[in-house]
Amino acid sequence: MINIALLGFGVVGGGVADVIMKNNETIARKTGEHIHIKYILDLREFPDHPLGGRVVHDMNTILSDPEVSVVAEMMGGAHPAYDYTRAALEAGKHVVTSNKEVVATFGAELLRIAKEHHVRYLFEASVGGGIPVIRPMSSCLAANELSEVDGILNGTTNYILTQMIRAGKSFEAALAEAQDKGYAERNPAADVEGTDACRKICILAALAFGRLYAPASVHTEGITAVTAEDVADAEAFGGVIKLIGRAGRLNPDDPCSETFLLVSPHVIVHENPLSCVDDVFNAILVRGNAVGDVMFYGRGAGNLPTASAVVADIIDIMTHIEAEIFVPDWESADGAPADFTALPYAFLCRLETVQSYDEACASIRSIWTDAEILTAADVFEGKLSFVTPVTTEKEARCALSSLGTLSAMLRVMP
C-alpha cells in the first residue's frame, strides 16, 4: 500500500478521491498495491464525506509523516501551492499536480529540487486535463527532434467559439451560456483573455525545447475581440476561428534555432485536423522529425478527466518507486521568446469605411497581386475583407497602414 496526501479538496481534489475510491481494486490489480489517502489538506471540513475524518489543516502534519511518499497538489493558484510543493520535495516526497500556474511559473526550479532530492515532480494533469500528452512527449516521442507544438488548449474558449460558429451567437451570449453550463467561471478572464492557454503552451514548449519561458513574456491575445463578422469572414475563406497556442523553432530544420511562443485566435482551414475540434474538447498537435505530426485529442477539463491524469501520475510513481528515474532539466529563460512577428503567416483582414470597392481592391492588389478578396462587389457596404498571401507580420502591418482603417487582422494557420 502507498500512502498519499491530497492538497486541496475542491473540484479536482474531490475527483481524485472519487477515482481512487472507485478504481482502487483495478489499480491494485495493475500495480500490486492499493492507494491509501492518509491526509487531505484543506481549509474546510467535510463531515459528510467518507474521507472527512482525514482532513488536516497544517501542512507540517504531512511533511513530518514518513509514511506519506506522494503528495498530490490540486490547490490552484501560485501560493501557497508552490510553497507546499517545494517543501514536500525537499522533505523527500514525490509530488504530482494539476496546477498549471505553478508548473508554468516555477517548473524549472521544482524539477531541479526534485532531482536534488531523488524524487519526482509530475504534472500530466496541468495540460489538456485527461488527455495524455506530457508523458508521451517526454517518453514516447523522445527519439524525435521536435520542431513545433500547436494546440487548442482551453475548453471554455473553444466552447464559446463553437457556439459563435455553429449557432451564430455573439461572444457575450456564448460566454453567458458557457457560464450557465459550468464551463466558464463567473470571472472568466483567465480563459477568455488567453492566460490559461498561455501557461499551458509555456509548459509544452519547455517539454519540447527545454526552456521554460515566463508566461508574462509570451505575446497573448484572447477571444474577447472576436466578432460575428470575423466568424463569417473565416467561413467565407473556408475555415473556422480557434484560440491557438503555438511554440516552435523559427527555423524548423535547425535544432539550434530560436524558439517562438504565441497565443492568439487563428483562422484554421478545414483541411487542418484542429478545425474539427469543437465544444470543450482540446487537441495538441506535435511535430517531430521522425514521427511527423501526432495529435492528442480529448476532454481538456472537468473533475474526472483531470483527476484521471493526476492518479495516472501517482501510479507511475508507484510502479517505479525503487527506480532512479530520469528527471528532466528545464532551463529558466531569462528573456522573451523569439520575435513572433517574423513568422510566416497569411492574414485575414477587414477594412472599414471603404469608399470605393474597385479602388480598394486595386490598392490591395498593388501590394499583393494574389490577395484573395472575400467580399463580393454585390454585397459591399463599406467593409472589405481579404486574405493576404504568406508574409510576415512586420511586412503585413507596414503595408496595411497605407490602406485605411483596419478593424480585423487574424492570423491564418500555416
C-alpha positions in Angstrom: 0.0 0.0 0.0 1.2 3.5 -0.8 0.2 6.4 1.4 -0.6 9.7 -0.2 -1.8 13.2 0.8 -4.2 15.4 -1.2 -3.6 19.2 -1.1 -6.9 20.8 -1.9 -10.3 19.1 -1.9 -12.2 21.1 -4.5 -13.3 20.0 -7.9 -10.1 18.2 -8.9 -9.1 17.0 -5.4 -12.5 15.6 -4.9 -12.3 14.0 -8.3 -9.0 12.3 -7.4 -10.5 10.9 -4.3 -13.5 9.6 -6.3 -11.3 7.9 -8.9 -9.2 6.3 -6.2 -12.1 5.0 -4.2 -14.0 3.7 -7.3 -11.0 2.1 -9.0 -8.6 1.1 -6.2 -9.1 -2.6 -6.8 -8.4 -2.1 -10.5 -5.3 -0.1 -9.7 -4.1 -2.8 -7.2 -4.5 -5.5 -9.9 -2.3 -3.5 -12.3 0.3 -2.3 -9.8 0.2 -4.8 -6.9 -0.6 -2.1 -4.4 -3.6 -0.1 -3.2 -3.5 3.7 -2.9 -4.4 4.9 0.6 -5.4 8.6 1.1 -4.0 9.3 4.5 -4.4 13.0 4.6 -6.5 15.7 2.9 -5.3 19.3 3.4 -8.0 21.9 3.1 -9.2 25.0 5.0 -12.7 23.4 5.2 -14.2 20.5 7.0 -16.1 17.7 5.1 -18.1 16.0 7.8 -20.5 14.3 5.3 -17.7 12.9 3.1 -16.4 9.3 3.6 -12.9 10.7 3.9 -13.9 13.6 6.1 -12.0 12.3 9.0 -8.7 12.5 7.2 -8.8 16.3 6.8 -6.0 18.3 8.3 -5.2 22.0 8.3 -1.5 22.0 8.9 0.9 21.1 6.1 3.5 20.1 8.7 1.4 17.1 9.6 2.0 15.8 6.1 5.6 16.8 5.8 6.6 15.2 9.1 4.9 11.9 8.4 7.5 9.5 6.9 4.7 7.1 5.7 3.5 9.6 3.1 5.5 9.2 0.0 3.4 11.0 -2.6 1.7 14.4 -2.3 -1.0 15.4 -4.9 -1.4 19.2 -5.2 -4.7 20.4 -6.6 -5.0 23.7 -4.8 -4.8 26.1 -7.7 -3.1 29.5 -7.7 0.6 30.1 -7.2 0.7 30.4 -3.4 0.7 28.5 -1.1 0.7 25.7 -3.7 4.3 26.5 -4.8 5.5 26.7 -1.2 3.9 23.5 -0.2 5.2 21.7 -3.3 8.7 22.9 -2.6 8.5 21.8 1.0 7.2 18.4 0.1 10.0 17.8 -2.5 12.6 19.0 0.0 11.2 16.5 2.5 11.8 13.7 0.1 8.2 13.2 -1.1 7.2 12.8 -4.7 4.7 15.5 -5.9 2.1 15.2 -8.7 0.0 18.2 -9.7 -2.7 19.7 -11.9 -1.6 23.2 -11.1 -0.6 24.8 -14.5 0.2 28.2 -12.9 2.8 26.7 -10.6 4.3 24.5 -13.3 4.5 27.3 -15.8 6.0 29.7 -13.3 8.2 27.6 -11.1 8.6 24.3 -13.1 12.3 24.6 -13.8 13.1 25.3 -10.2 10.8 22.5 -8.9 12.3 19.9 -11.3 15.8 20.9 -10.1 14.7 20.4 -6.5 13.1 17.1 -7.2 16.3 15.9 -8.9 18.5 17.0 -6.0 16.3 15.1 -3.5 15.9 12.0 -5.7 12.1 12.3 -6.1 9.8 13.1 -8.9 7.7 16.1 -9.9 4.9 15.0 -12.3 2.3 17.3 -13.9 0.4 15.3 -16.6 -2.9 17.0 -15.5 -1.6 20.5 -15.9 -2.1 20.5 -19.7 -5.1 19.0 -21.5 -6.9 17.7 -18.5 -7.3 14.0 -19.1 -5.5 13.9 -22.4 -2.2 12.0 -22.1 0.3 14.4 -23.7 3.1 15.3 -21.1 4.3 11.7 -20.8 4.0 10.8 -24.5 6.0 13.9 -25.3 8.6 13.1 -22.7 9.0 9.4 -23.4 7.2 8.1 -26.5 8.5 10.9 -28.7 11.9 11.0 -27.1 13.6 9.8 -30.2 12.4 12.8 -32.1 13.8 16.3 -32.5 10.6 18.3 -32.0 10.1 21.4 -34.1 6.6 22.6 -33.2 3.7 22.2 -30.8 0.3 23.7 -31.7 -2.8 23.3 -29.6 -6.4 24.2 -28.7 -5.6 24.3 -25.0 -8.7 25.8 -23.4 -12.1 24.2 -23.4 -14.0 27.3 -22.3 -12.8 29.4 -25.2 -13.3 26.6 -27.6 -16.9 26.1 -26.5 -17.6 29.8 -26.9 -16.1 29.9 -30.4 -18.0 26.8 -31.3 -21.3 28.5 -30.3 -20.4 31.6 -32.3 -19.6 29.4 -35.4 -22.4 26.9 -35.2 -25.2 29.0 -33.7 -24.3 32.5 -34.8 -24.2 33.7 -31.2 -22.3 36.8 -30.1 -19.3 36.4 -27.8 -21.3 37.8 -24.9 -24.2 35.3 -25.4 -21.9 32.3 -25.9 -20.0 33.3 -22.8 -23.2 33.5 -20.7 -24.2 30.1 -21.9 -20.8 28.6 -21.0 -21.2 30.1 -17.5 -24.7 28.7 -17.2 -23.4 25.2 -18.1 -20.4 25.4 -15.7 -17.8 25.5 -18.5 -16.8 29.1 -17.6 -16.1 30.7 -14.2 -18.1 33.7 -13.1 -14.9 35.6 -13.7 -13.7 34.1 -17.0 -10.7 36.4 -17.5 -8.0 33.7 -17.3 -9.8 31.7 -20.1 -11.1 34.4 -22.5 -8.0 36.6 -22.3 -5.8 33.7 -23.1 -3.9 33.4 -19.8 -4.8 29.7 -19.2 -3.7 28.7 -22.7 -0.5 30.8 -22.3 0.5 28.9 -19.2 -0.1 25.6 -21.0 1.9 26.4 -24.1 4.8 27.5 -21.9 4.8 24.0 -20.3 4.6 22.3 -23.7 7.4 24.4 -25.1 9.6 23.6 -22.1 8.9 19.9 -22.7 9.7 20.2 -26.4 12.7 22.6 -26.3 14.0 22.5 -22.7 13.5 26.2 -21.9 10.7 27.5 -19.6 9.6 31.0 -20.6 7.6 33.1 -18.1 4.0 33.4 -19.3 4.3 37.2 -18.9 7.0 37.2 -21.7 4.7 35.5 -24.2 2.5 37.5 -26.6 -1.1 36.5 -25.6 -4.4 37.5 -27.2 -7.7 36.1 -26.0 -11.0 35.9 -27.8 -12.8 38.9 -26.4 -12.3 40.9 -29.6 -13.6 38.1 -32.0 -16.8 39.2 -33.7 -19.6 37.6 -35.7 -18.0 39.3 -38.8 -14.7 37.6 -38.1 -16.5 34.3 -37.9 -18.3 34.9 -41.2 -15.1 36.0 -42.9 -13.3 32.9 -41.8 -16.2 30.8 -43.1 -16.0 32.6 -46.5 -12.3 31.7 -46.6 -13.0 28.1 -45.8 -12.1 27.9 -42.2 -13.0 28.5 -38.6 -11.6 30.6 -35.7 -9.8 28.8 -32.9 -7.7 30.1 -30.0 -4.3 28.5 -30.7 -1.2 28.2 -28.6 1.9 27.8 -30.7 5.5 27.1 -29.9 8.3 26.1 -32.2 11.6 26.8 -33.9 11.8 29.9 -36.1 13.7 27.6 -38.4 12.1 24.2 -38.0 15.1 22.5 -39.7 17.6 23.9 -37.2 17.5 22.5 -33.7 19.6 25.4 -32.5 17.1 28.0 -33.9 15.4 30.4 -31.6 12.1 29.4 -30.0 8.9 31.4 -30.5 5.7 31.2 -28.4 2.4 32.8 -29.2 -1.3 32.6 -28.1 -3.9 34.2 -30.3 -7.1 33.5 -32.3 -6.2 31.8 -35.7 -8.2 31.0 -38.8 -7.9 27.3 -39.3 -8.7 25.9 -42.7 -11.0 22.9 -42.8 -8.2 20.6 -44.1 -6.3 21.1 -40.8 -7.5 18.5 -38.2 -7.6 21.2 -35.5 -10.6 22.7 -37.3 -12.8 19.8 -36.3 -12.1 20.1 -32.5 -15.3 21.6 -31.1 -17.0 22.4 -27.8 -15.0 21.8 -24.6 -12.5 19.4 -26.3 -8.8 20.2 -26.6 -6.2 19.0 -29.1 -2.4 19.2 -29.2 -0.5 18.7 -32.5 3.2 17.8 -32.0 5.6 17.7 -35.0 8.7 15.5 -34.8 11.4 14.9 -37.4 10.9 11.2 -37.3 7.3 10.6 -36.5 5.8 13.6 -38.4 2.6 15.1 -37.0 0.9 13.5 -34.0 -2.3 14.8 -32.5 -3.6 14.2 -28.9 -7.4 14.8 -28.5 -9.9 14.6 -25.7 -11.7 16.5 -22.9 -9.4 19.2 -21.7 -11.1 19.9 -18.4 -13.5 18.5 -15.9 -13.0 16.9 -12.5 -12.8 13.3 -13.5 -10.7 13.6 -16.7 -8.2 15.8 -14.8 -8.3 13.5 -11.8 -7.6 10.6 -14.1 -4.3 12.2 -15.1 -3.4 13.0 -11.5 -4.0 9.4 -10.5 -2.0 8.2 -13.5 1.0 10.1 -12.3 0.6 8.6 -8.8 0.5 5.1 -10.4 3.6 6.0 -12.5 5.5 6.8 -9.2 4.1 3.6 -7.6 5.4 1.4 -10.4 8.9 3.0 -10.3 9.2 3.7 -6.6 12.5 1.9 -6.3 14.0 3.0 -9.6 16.2 6.0 -10.2 14.0 7.8 -12.8 15.4 10.4 -15.1 14.2 13.9 -14.1 14.3 16.4 -17.0 16.3 19.6 -16.7 14.5 22.7 -17.8 16.4 25.9 -18.2 14.6 29.1 -17.0 14.6 31.5 -19.8 15.6 35.0 -18.6 14.3 36.9 -21.6 11.5 36.7 -24.1 10.9 34.2 -26.8 11.9 34.9 -30.4 10.1 37.7 -32.2 6.8 36.0 -33.4 6.2 38.8 -36.0 9.0 37.2 -38.1 6.8 34.1 -38.5 5.4 33.4 -42.0 1.6 33.9 -42.0 -1.3 34.8 -44.3 -3.6 37.3 -42.7 -7.4 37.6 -42.9 -8.0 41.4 -42.8 -11.0 43.7 -42.9 -11.0 47.3 -43.9 -13.6 49.7 -42.6 -15.1 52.9 -44.1 -14.1 52.0 -47.6 -15.4 54.5 -50.1 -14.8 52.6 -53.4 -14.8 48.9 -53.8 -12.8 48.9 -57.0 -10.2 51.3 -55.7 -9.7 49.4 -52.5 -9.3 46.1 -54.4 -6.8 47.8 -56.8 -4.9 49.1 -53.8 -4.7 45.7 -52.1 -3.6 44.0 -55.3 -1.0 46.7 -55.9 0.7 45.3 -52.8 -0.2 41.7 -53.1 -1.2 40.6 -56.6 -2.5 37.2 -55.3 -4.5 38.5 -52.4 -7.9 36.8 -52.1 -10.8 39.2 -51.9 -13.6 37.7 -49.7 -16.2 40.5 -50.0 -18.2 40.3 -53.3 -18.9 43.6 -55.1 -22.7 43.0 -55.0 -22.8 42.8 -51.2 -20.2 45.5 -50.5 -21.4 48.0 -47.9 -18.3 49.9 -46.9 -16.4 47.0 -45.4 -13.9 44.9 -47.4 -12.4 41.6 -46.2 -9.5 39.9 -47.9 -6.7 37.4 -47.2 -3.0 38.3 -47.8 -0.5 35.8 -49.2 2.0 34.4 -46.8 4.2 37.2 -45.5 5.5 38.3 -42.1 3.5 40.3 -39.6 6.0 43.1 -39.7 5.7 43.4 -43.5 1.9 43.0 -43.5 1.3 45.7 -40.9 3.6 48.1 -42.7 1.7 47.5 -46.0 -1.7 47.6 -44.4 -1.0 51.0 -42.8 -1.4 52.6 -46.3 -4.8 51.0 -47.0 -7.0 52.7 -44.4 -8.8 51.8 -41.2 -8.2 48.1 -40.3 -10.8 46.5 -38.0 -9.6 43.0 -38.1 -6.3 41.1 -38.7 -6.4 37.4 -37.9 -3.5 35.0 -38.4 -4.2 32.1 -40.8 -2.7 28.8 -39.5 0.1 27.8 -41.8 
